Amino acid sequence: MRVSFEFYIATRYLLARRKQASLASTSIISMLGVMVGVMALVIALALMTGLQQELRDRIIGSAAHVYVWKVIDGGFADYHQEVETLRTVPGVVAAAPSILGKAVATSRQGEAFITVKGIDPTLEKHVTEVATSVQHGSLADLEHVGGRVLGGVVIGEGVARTLGAFVGDEVSLVTPQGTLSPMGMIPRPRRLRVVGIFSLGLYEYDNAYGFVTLDVAQRLFNKDRVEMIELRIDNIYAAREVAEAVPRILGPAYQTEDWSRLNQSLFSALWLEKMAITIAIGLIVLVAALHIVASLIMLVMEKSRDIAILKTMGAGISSIRQIFILQGVIIGAVGTTLGAGAGYVISTVMDRYRLLRLPMEWYQVPYVPFTIDVVDFVVVIVSAMVICFVATIYPSRHASRLDPAEALRYQ
């Protein structure tokens, strides 16, 4: 295969031998610098992208996309009718009622402060992933509990561990809403039977949530109406538009909030951290580019006699410039390719085998996921190549302007 004159000379200079071995080693070091920078950047972006997506998926799976309150009437008197009404809003695919309250759960082995959520098990499974996350028992068993207990409860894996409770055991719930007496409100413990244990993989839910039926929640918290209806939509990124459409279509009595606003501070912090890591590690690529500049300048000084001879043999200014541009581009291309490949392989292995574990007590997820975004991957490669190309401009112009007579005067 025939190659251009400029490409042939550029590769000859890169593969210098014997006396020019130091120049070859300098090129290799420059190549390694680009490779390490690109590899680190690919891994860092995969880590932050994976963490963002994992948190988003877990939060959305454990909670609804849009929350609706009816503040004027103090809640929803007939939630069945309200569910059907809200499902007529464009983009809404499912709706389910809920009642929230705080309680202290106790057993013989321990106690835990939990959030109790009253739900309709039939409707809830279409809005959140709680039903599919139940590892022991079933969410549907909430509606089939009788006897001397108030009802059933499905608790998180962390709550069950704290209480030492399993399916079939009984726990007591104490809420601020108790029995009125001459001495004031006296908290009254209510006995519930554990009918299921769930694990959503989110510390906030697994260690602090319990699910009961709406009837049980109304009796626990002395409420006669459903206070909130949760919506699931067909496009999670359109949650804000759907939330704004509900009061516009159904009237100002409805107030809404969406998952993106509720978790805005978390995802803003993650985005800022991603940008900070990208800039910090991107400096490695810039340092490698400066090393390319230094190595090419050294090469020009070392090869001044060769450049002068090439010019006297008829090589033009553009040809001399292309020789050194090609040399820098080859260094950047090889380093970028090796770095991108190594970063992709390392990220894939780290994600597949979940090698980087996290303590659930401090983080929301049990391990660090690595997800390579195609756009990020392409941007890293293109940016690295552009930086390496820019690094060749000054040395190549310096080489092309070399005066042959001056270069050969003392040779």
C-alpha positions, 0 to 999 in steps of 0.5 A: 500500500502506497503512503504519502511522503509526509506520512512516511517521514512522520512515522520514520521520526516516531520510530527513531532508532539508536542515536534518536532513541530518546526522541522515540521514548519521548513520543511514547511518554506523550502517547501514554500521557494521552492514554491515561488521561482519556482512560481516566476521563472515560471511567470517571464519566461512566461512574458519575453517569451510572450513579445518576441513572441508578439513583434516578431509576431507584427513586422513580421505581420506589416512588411516583412520578407526580404527586397530587393534593386537593387542598381546598377540600382537605383531601379526596373524599372518593378516591376511586372517582378522582383516580379515574379523573386524573387518568384522563390527563394526557400522559398519565397511565396510572394513579393510586391513593396514599396516606402518609404518617409517622410511627414508632414500630416496636417488637420484642427485639427492637424498635424503629422510627418509620414512615407508614404509607397507606395504599390500595394494593391493587392500584399501587402495583401500577404506580410503583415497584413495591409489589415486585420488590417484596421478597418475602410474603406479598403486598396483596396479603395486606387485604387478607388479615383478620383476627385480633390485629388491626391489619397487616404491614409490609416493612422494609428489609432494614426495618425487619432487621432492626425489629428482628421481625419476619413474615407472620410476626406481630409488631406494635405501631405507636402514632402521635394520634392516640386516644383523647383523655382528661390528661390529653392525647395518650398514644395507643399502640396498635398491633399489626401482623407482618405480611411481607418484607420488601427491598427496593435497593434504596436505603431511604425506603428499605430502612424507614418505610412500612406499607398498610392498607388505606383503612388501617392508615385512616384508623392509625392517623385519624383521617377520614380522607385520602390526602394524596394521589400518586401518578405514573406517566408514560415519559418520566422526563415529561413529569414537570409538564404533566404536573403543570397540566393537572391544575390547568385541566382540572382546576386550581383546587389541585396542587402537584409536585413531580419527582424532578423537583423533589430531588432537584438538589440531589441531581444538581449536586451529582451534575456539579460533581460530574462537571468538576471531575471532568474538568479535573481529569481533563487537565491530564489530557492538557498536560499530555498535550503540552508534552506533545508540544515539548516533544515536537519542539525537541524533534524540530531542533534535533532534525533541523539538518534533515528539514533543511535537506528536505527543503533543498530537495524541493519539499514545500512549507506545507509538506514540512508542516504536515509531517509534524502535524501528522506526528502529533496526530498519530501520537494523539490517535494511538493514545486516545484509542488505547485510553478509550478502549482501556476505559471501556473495558475497565468500566464494563468489568467494574459494572458487570461484577459490581467490584466497587461496593458501598456501605448502605448506611452512608450511600443510597445504593449498594454498589457503584454502577458504571454506565458509558454514555455514547455521547460522553464517550464520543465527546471525550474521544473528539476532544482529546483528538482536537487538543492533540491536533492543536498542540501540533500547530506551533511546532509544525509552523516553527519547523516549516519556517526553518531557513535551510542555509542557517540550519546547514551553516555549521553542519 
